[in-house]
C-alpha cells in the first residue's frame, strides 16, 4: 500500500530544496523539468512508494525551493551537486534517478560525473547532451524545433510567459491537456501557483540562459562535446514519446555511443508529456527496469 506524501526541506550545497517524500526502502529520486515542479510525479509517487522511498524534488529556482540570484547559479554543475548532496542528505548512498526534460539534463550529468550515487537512470524525453549539441549544430529540423529557446533566454521572457495568467506556459501543456489523463482544474491551479512563486519563473528560465546548448544565433553555435567525458556507465532506460514537438527522435541516434548499458523504449503515441499522458505505461516500464 502506498504511503502519504510528506513535504520537507533539505539544506544542501548552499540552497534550500523542497521535496515530497513517500514510502520507505531504496531511494527513487524523481527530477522534473520546465515548467513543472515536484507535482509532475504524483502518479509515480503513488506507485513506487509501495516499495521505495519515492522522493520528488523541486529543483533550485522552482516552486518552493530556494532561488539563488544570477544566471551563473543555474549552471549544470551546481544543480548536479544539489542532487548529489540530496541523495546523501536523505540517508542513502545511491538512488534510482528518474528524470524528465531539464531534470533529465541534470541527471545525465549526475550519472556521468557521479556514478557512485546513481544505481540506475531513467531518462524521459530528455536528450543526452552529446547528441543534443550535435543536432543543434547541424540539423535544421531540430534547430527549428528549438527556436523557442531564444525567447526563453531573452530579457522579455518573464513578461511574455506570465501574460494572461501564464497562458503561454499553460499552452506548453497542450498535448497533455488533450490526452485521456488530461489535467483537471485543480491540477492546473497547482501549476499556476508554482509559476507564481516569487522568483520561480526567472529561476526556471535561468536554466536556458545558463546552458551552452541552444540553436545557433548571433554567430554563436553549441560546442562540440567529447562523448568520452559524458559517458554514462550506469544501467539506463530511455523512455521517449515520439510526438515530442521540441525534442525530435533524432536525438536518440548514436546514443549507444554515450551510454554503455542502454535500453530505449519508444512510445509512438506519446508526446513530450508522456509521463502524464500514459502514466500506467510509463510506470510499468520503470517497474520492469528496476525489478
ABEGO torsion letter per residue (X at the ends): XBBBBBBBBBBBGGBBBBBBBBEBEBBBBBBBBOBBBAAAAAAAAAAAAAABBBBBBBBBGBEABBBBBEAAAABAAAAAAAAAAAAAAAGBABBBBBBBEAAAAAAAAAAAABAAABABBBBBGBBBAAAAAAAAAABAAAAAAAAAAAAAABAAAAAAAABGGGAAAAAAAAAAAABAABBBAAAAAAAAAAAABBGAAAAAAAAAAABABBBBBGGBBBBBBBAAAABBABBBBBBBBAABAABBAAAABGAAAABABBBBBBBAABBAAAAAABAAAAAAAAAAAAX
